[in-house]
Amino acid sequence: MGFRLNRRIKILPGVRLNLSKSGISTSIGGKGATVNIGRGKTRVTTSLPGNGLSYVTVHRHADPAKPKAPSALRMFWYGLLSGLFGRR
């Protein structure tokens, strides 16, 4: 099990800047509901304060500048089929 290191800096009431080894994120909210916006995803946490019950949803950000790479399996089938049925 590895060590975790993070630092939270209060910017305004309800707004915090989170610094860690993996990057920087911003948390907005307080007890009961928090939105954390970080690199590549947004995490929304809602809870009932005082009893330990919480619900978390994660929304991943789409990166329009980065085209989706074809999978290795798709490339394998493309190569196989084009070799079998390609023009000769």
JOQUI-V36875 format. One record per run of one state. SS is the DSSP state (H for helix, E for strand, - for the rest). FROM is the first residue (numbers start at 0). TO is the last residue. If there is no record, write none. Layout:
# JOQUI-V36875
SS/FROM/TO ; SS/FROM/TO
This chain:
# JOQUI-V36875
-/0/4 ; E/5/11 ; -/12/13 ; E/14/19 ; -/20/21 ; E/22/29 ; -/30/31 ; E/32/37 ; -/38/39 ; E/40/47 ; -/48/51 ; E/52/59 ; -/60/70 ; H/71/84 ; -/85/87
